[in-house]
Amino acid sequence: MAALAEKSTETAKGRGPGRPFVKGQSGNPGGRPRGLVRAVREQTRDGEELVAFMLAVFRGENDAKLRDRIDAATWLADRGFGKPLQAMEHAGKDGEALIPLAVIQALVAEADGAGEHAEC
């Protein structure tokens, strides 16, 4: 047992906080087992049983709590219709422009002026 503890401390040397694995070495070298997706699809009749289960939860057929029913509805909607696009705000504080219009106009004027000089 002591030999294992010594070996453990030897392998832990050189790794600092936040670095659980040796640089360049995967924490999951085998990756996802081959055939896992196929096996899950076969066992659940291509996901049909998963959908049936989530529908039962959504409908409250198994005394599911409201939170579980909402989660089931979200799961079903995400897979049936796709996840909604994430909206992005394109304005600064209090709805102001991110770049003031005067700055944009000055840049355009400068670029136009540089273009005129290049043509001469």
C-alpha positions in Angstrom: 0.0 0.0 0.0 2.9 2.4 0.8 4.4 1.7 -2.6 1.2 2.8 -4.3 1.2 6.0 -2.2 4.8 6.7 -3.2 4.1 6.1 -6.9 1.0 8.4 -6.7 3.1 11.2 -5.3 5.7 10.7 -8.0 3.2 11.0 -10.8 1.6 14.0 -9.2 4.9 16.0 -9.2 5.1 18.5 -11.9 1.4 19.1 -12.0 0.2 22.3 -10.5 -3.3 23.4 -9.5 -5.7 23.3 -12.4 -3.5 20.8 -14.3 -4.8 17.4 -13.4 -3.2 15.8 -16.5 0.3 15.8 -18.0 0.7 18.3 -20.8 -0.1 16.7 -24.1 -1.8 13.7 -22.6 -5.5 13.2 -22.8 -7.6 12.7 -19.7 -9.7 10.3 -21.7 -7.2 8.6 -24.0 -9.7 5.9 -25.2 -12.4 8.5 -26.0 -16.0 7.5 -26.3 -16.3 3.7 -26.8 -16.7 2.8 -30.4 -20.3 1.8 -31.2 -21.8 3.5 -28.2 -24.1 5.7 -30.3 -25.2 2.7 -32.3 -25.8 0.6 -29.1 -27.9 3.4 -27.5 -30.0 3.7 -30.7 -30.5 0.0 -30.9 -31.5 -0.3 -27.2 -33.9 2.6 -27.4 -35.4 1.8 -30.9 -33.6 4.8 -32.4 -34.6 7.0 -29.5 -38.3 6.2 -29.6 -38.3 4.9 -26.0 -36.5 8.1 -24.8 -39.1 10.3 -26.5 -42.0 8.2 -25.1 -40.5 8.5 -21.6 -40.1 12.2 -21.8 -43.7 12.5 -23.2 -44.9 10.6 -20.2 -43.1 12.9 -17.9 -44.3 16.0 -19.8 -47.9 14.7 -19.5 -47.5 14.0 -15.8 -48.4 10.3 -16.2 -45.8 9.3 -13.6 -46.5 11.9 -10.8 -43.7 14.1 -12.2 -43.1 17.4 -10.5 -43.8 20.6 -12.4 -40.0 21.3 -12.8 -39.5 17.8 -14.3 -42.4 18.4 -16.7 -41.0 21.7 -17.8 -37.6 20.1 -18.3 -39.2 17.4 -20.4 -41.0 19.9 -22.5 -37.7 21.8 -23.1 -36.0 18.5 -24.0 -38.7 17.5 -26.5 -38.8 21.0 -28.1 -35.1 21.2 -28.5 -35.0 17.9 -30.2 -38.2 18.3 -32.2 -37.7 21.9 -33.4 -34.0 22.6 -32.6 -32.7 24.9 -30.0 -33.6 28.6 -30.4 -31.0 30.9 -31.7 -29.4 33.1 -29.0 -30.2 36.7 -29.4 -27.3 39.2 -29.3 -27.6 42.8 -28.3 -26.0 45.2 -30.7 -26.2 48.4 -28.7 -24.2 50.0 -26.0 -25.3 51.1 -22.5 -28.9 52.4 -22.4 -29.4 51.6 -26.0 -26.7 54.0 -27.3 -24.7 53.1 -30.3 -21.6 51.0 -29.7 -19.5 53.3 -31.9 -20.7 56.9 -32.1 -21.9 58.0 -35.5 -19.4 60.9 -35.6 -16.5 58.4 -35.3 -17.9 56.3 -38.1 -18.4 59.4 -40.4 -14.9 60.6 -39.6 -13.4 57.1 -40.6 -15.4 57.0 -43.8 -14.3 60.6 -44.7 -10.7 59.7 -43.9 -10.9 56.5 -46.1 -12.5 58.5 -48.9 -9.7 61.1 -48.7 -7.1 58.4 -48.8 -8.7 56.8 -51.8 -8.7 60.1 -53.7 -5.0 60.6 -53.0 -4.2 57.1 -54.2 -5.9 57.7 -57.6 -3.7 60.7 -58.4 
